[in-house]
Amino acid sequence: MAGYSEQPSDIGCSEIGCYTSRGTYLLKNLRSFTETTLVAFLGVAVFAFLNMPLPWLIGSLLATAIWHISTQRKLTWPSNLKVIAMIPLGYMVGISFTREALLEMRGYLPSMVTVTLLTIAFSLFLGWVYSRITGLDLTSCIMGSIPGGLSQIMILIDEIEGLNPTVIMFLQSMRVMMIVVVLPILTVYLFGNNPEIVLQQDIFDAVVWSDMPWFALILYPVLMFGAAWLFSRLRVPTAVLLGPMVLTVVLTFNGFATPELPGAVVKGAQFFIGVHIGLKMRPRDLPNWKVITLYTFIAVGVLILFGLGLGFALAHIYGIDYPTALLSTAPGGMVEMGITAISVGGDVAVITSHQLFRLLTILVVVPFFFKWFLKERVKKQ
């Protein structure tokens, strides 16, 4: 669990001692969890009061990140809540993949390939420049600059030796945080999309949950959790997202009703993921962290501008709306961009397709590249 401390070593020493230590341990974690929740809700309230876009995601993210970094207090947040949040997100992404949307997506294959290759190439170059400026390990800087999504990059860290997880995690977290904060605000205020309208309108004009039989309220969640579990057992990347997404597509294509999720569920998923990302920000773990943080802001900003440039080109070439184009080329993770797409009214199928294509390419190609790269560096030393 993110932010949880290890259990006291004296648990198990004696029956009374165990009870006392375990009770103190749980009480501290409960207090820490309560503090995290209150701080996150305060961020939501501030963003809602200021009428900012995505208050449940961005407000909770910024509030926990700022409080955690500035106070250095130990904040507790169960990582399982992020997993739970990704399952309804997978469902929401899945209902956007209609037959018409899939047929339309075939024409975007050239752009998927082009955007992916250009983004990876630019990220490698940016990682090299960042390493030269900061003096940090080149391999870790390059890995931290590749936009593959937080959870997916963490998988690659476990498979490749010789990497610095602190550098990689900080770069990845900073990139995701800046993108999740900047893009919704840019989309809303520059192109006039209203996320609250998008959440409340009936996009699909289909069956709502009140029209469903009572057992569907139990069956659908069980099926989604089952799909996430199955994909995890099969070691599919981003299993808790792709499992429910694929199952929802199958249900939709076979004529089963797949109603839009209630706004409260969407906001809850945003809140859980926002807090999770916010707590990943740990710049103090780096040497000379203030200077490195400044350089990281600049590097991530350049990467975002590069993605925006690709997005504008995509919009003009294919004639699609700017929010969809920008989120398709944004160097964010599929989970984060999926939430943003649903909230700001972009074409979720097109956006997810571009993000998924890049993610799968990175997961397949990057491990081989870095293993080769590390071997070459060892030979030269």
Steps between C-alpha positions, in 0.01 A plus 500: 500500500631838404624688802462214747791442734632158581338330793681529835761233551373417849167368372484139603737534798224438752125489502460832684791664318369388162160641574642834612743538209254394237232726647740797502610421145144484370401815690791695347409382152135587559598852606731533201232374262247743650745788458563404137128482428427836662784672312383351172139605560620851583671511161178386334301767683743777398496396134122468503464845660729651234300317232814328372474194274523149645502601869476140619812403308719810486392646834573181694825447309645847562384522861660170604819569302547849647417393855718190479805685359473811718430334836689172450226335702434132447182465298326167459297394199421134416623414151197271464283810462678583175432147377134534592485833316650358181227237464212747443735701279553190285124460479454865398765470230346174378153645438652754260618222266194453280507328160495838331789627712717195426438527127589867512821430691650292218576821316713623792761222480756718314466774762532248786829372359635845418406662830639206699837494319544878516406513869737219597786649296452846650473353851832317457666823385345695788619239750855531365492881531353476852777261606771730365357801684426333836784249509260218587529149359441503123306174482266596782443848353408352164267245661342773709436712192317231301121557524377153575280554804601477866397141569637367170842663547516354851457156343796567270716609795458155654607335173809711424802513730721801562229765527436766765131467602502835684602698191261310275205527736551873553522574127198283421294643786585859409408437136165344586419767759576790266306344213198416715499856635583695182304321228149509654540869586636573152221303335223659703612862480650495151238291321196557722422145612307476827593185695195521727266494199684203359463309823129570532372464146372167368757449227369172375125554538480138607378302798574649842571301814149554635367314196728200559384190696601502866752218464696702239611735778681202652590304187672779307746597778579132559567449129724807482704394803517149356634631169762709681605195703521278190712748306727537804545123515587503130757775572342739254639857535258739673281200575255675733424751226508279190307210655179696569546696176519187283209335683287812458576509125398134475175566687421803283570316173275213608204727566516521880414833659801693631363812672709807575637500855351741756690826548581407862690190386695702243593764756601232751732338245654838423550570871672167572739532205568867572615428855707205380690713248542786747673277754746377237664841493816465713759750373685505833624147428728646232836673555485879458127450457400865457720552193406161357131576553538822302674317214230232514224760464677638194560157344143386555371833368701453181362147462144627547554771238631238260186290558280805447677570172428146385139545614448814293648323197271201558195726527576673170589182309198295613255782564422390855429729794792643696423337839500155338817570303690651794410216737588243232854631466552614860792312661287376789396153610189328368334510842561870552405599144195274515370686806569836338337395172181389672487819703569760230294342223765365262447197276601234750540224241743700286695628802526160666606336175794735456599470865464121500702463180785702649478310829517159332788614278694621802433182698615281210795702366643688799618198709704368208639846425614563857651156542701560183584855609630388839713227344654753261578738787666217696717411199619861468592528868 
